[in-house]
Amino acid sequence: MNRKNLADPESACKPVQPGQAAASERAPGALERFAKLAGGGPVLMTTARFGRSPVRNAAYRLRARRPDFHLKPSWRLFASLGDWGKRWVAEQDAFAAGLILSAAGDPVVERAVGRCLADLAKLGRPLLWGVVGHRTRWQPRFALTPNGWAPEEILPDPFEYARLVVTSDTPEFCPRFDPILYSGEPDFSVSDSYLSWWEARHFHWVTRDGKRVLHIGYMADG
């Protein structure tokens, strides 16, 4: 089953050209450029790990320090992963931008969090990554890659799914997604408030003995 992926570098995002700062002024930093692109619209603020995290303290401080941002913490919007799964497809278009925060030395991203970023990127929304340590380091150029699992692995651990990496060859606020991570259509479902993931890349219609049958499992290209 072929599905459009989100890894095409010619995505809806466009390279950012920061304005020229006056000689007597400091050039705007990544956060300021990101705020300008968000245009005062609601910004989905996530932590790399969906559940409770010490990184949330930094998120609350940022929200208090920057009331001009319309920051919307994901953990306040969605009561659980099941709640997120029920509502995300219908509500994602409401966000003007996306912000992800991770702890220094821990770039692991849960599958649902990365799915949020991938869908916002598909919509052409700017995305920014903040690494929280003694201070927050803003990374406007980054990518998401698999977190050490092989292509043939079926249903990798959703809580250890992807990794954030700094890049130098992507446009600002327009991250690159490894094509194996997310399909262009939802890859999850909710039943009785329980979120389940499935792998479109492991379902293939093949012809055997003149009959079309559904093959479930990894198939190498070619």
N, C-alpha and C positions, 0 to 999 in steps of 0.2 A: 504494500500500500504506500504509494508515494505521497508525501505531503511537503508543501513548501516550507523551507526552513528559514530561520531568521539570521543566518550568518552572512548573507550577501553584503559585502562592503558598500555596495551602491544602495544603501538603505534610505529610508525617508529622512534620516538625519542629515543635516548639512554642516560643513565645516564652519566653525565660528571665527569671525574676524573681529577681534576686540577693537574698540575705538581707540584712537590716538589720545593719550593723556597729555595734558598741558605740561610744559617743561617743569613748572613749579609743583606739579602734583604727582602723586605716586600712581603708577599704572594699576588698574583694578586687578585684584587677585581673582583666582578661580571661582571663589564663592560669589564675588560681586558679579562676575560675568554670567554665572549661572543664574543668579537672581534676576538679572536683566532679561535673560531668555525666558524665565518662568513668567515674567510679566505680571506678577501679583496673583497669579492663579494658584489653585491648590496644588501643593507639592506632596506626593506620597513619600513619607519618611519611613524607612525600614532599617532593621538591623540585620546583619548577615545571617544570624540565627534567629528563627521566627519566635521562639519562646522568650521567656524572661532572660535578660542579659544586662550585665553591668554597663554595657555600651548605652543603654537607655538613659543613664544619668547624663551622659554627654549630650544626648538628643534633647533632653529636657532643658539643659543649660543653653543649648543653641536656640531652642524655641523661645526661651525667656529673653535671650540677648538680641534676637532678631524678630521683633514683633511685625516687621514689615514683610517677612516671609509668611506665606499661608501654609505652614507646615502641618501635615495631617499624619500623626503617628499611626502606623498600621495596626499596632496592638490595641489601639483605642477604637479603630474603625471596625475591626474584625474580632469577634469574641473567641474564635478558635479556627483551626485549619478547615474544619468542615464548614463553618460560616463563611470563611474566605472563598472556599470552592463554590459555594452556592451563589455568591454575589459578584465575584471578580469579573467575570466575562461581561456582565451588564454594566458595571460601574467603572471599569478601567478608563473609559474615554473621558471621564470627568476630571482627570488629573492633567495639569499643565506640565508637570515635570516629575522626576523621581530622584530621591536621594537615598543612598545606602551607606550605613556606618558599620565598620568592623573594628574589632579590637586589634591593636598592634600585635603582629606575630600570629594572628589567627585569621587568614583570608578565606576560610571555608564558608560557603554559602549554601543554605538549605534550598531544596528544589523549589518550594513555593515562592521564596523570596526572589530567586533568580527568574522564575516565571513572570513575576511582576515586572522586573526590569526588561525582560525580553519583549513582553507585550507593549510596554510603554515605548520601547525603541521602535517597534513595528509601527506605532502610531506617530513616530517622528518627534517624540518628546525628548528634551535634553535630560541627561542623567549624569550624576556626580557621585563620586565615591570619597568618603572621608575615613581616614585611618585614625582611630582614637588611641592616643597614648598620653604623655604628659601634656601634649597639645594635639589638636586635630590637624592632620596633614591632608590637604585636599588634592585629589588625583582626578583631573578632568579627562585624562586619556587612560583607558584601561580595557581589559577584556575578561571574559569568563571562559574558563576551560574546565574539562572534566577533572574531578578530584582523584586522580590516580586509578580509575577503573578502565578496563579494556572495552572496546566496542562490542565484543560478543557477550559481555555481561548483561543479563536481563534484570531489570529493576534494581539498579544500584541504590544504596542506602540514601533515601531522600533527605536525611538530616546531615549527610556528608557529601553532597552531590557535586558541587562545583567549587572553583577557586577563583578569586580575584587576582589579577596580575596587572602590573603597570605596563603600559605600552608607550612607544614613541611614534608609531606609524598609523595611529587612528585619529580621526578628527576629534576635537574637543567635544566632550559631552555626548559622544556617539560611540559607545563601546562595541567591541567585536564579540560575537558569541560563537563559540565552536559549534559547527552545524549538528553535532551529535546531541547537543544538550536539549534543545527545544524545537518542536515542530511549529509550523505556522498556525496550527489549530490547537485547541485545548487538548492536553494529554492527561486529563484527570477527570474524575467523576465523584459524586457524593451520593452515598446511600446510607440512610439512617444516621445522618450527620457525621459519617465517617468518610474521610477523603482517601481515595484510591488513585494510584498512578498506573498508567499503562504505556507500553512502548510501541508507537506506530511503526518504528523501524524494524521491529521483529515480526511483523505480520506481512506476508507476501503471498500473492496469488501466483502460483506456478502451474505449468502444464506437465502432467505425468501420465504416460500411456494414453495421450489424447484427451485427458480430462483435466479441467482446472480445479485445483485443490488449494486450500489455504495452508501455507507453511508457517509455523510459528517457531522463530529462532533466528539466529544471526546468519546473514548471507553476505559474504564478501562481495564487493563491487566487481562486476564483470563475471 
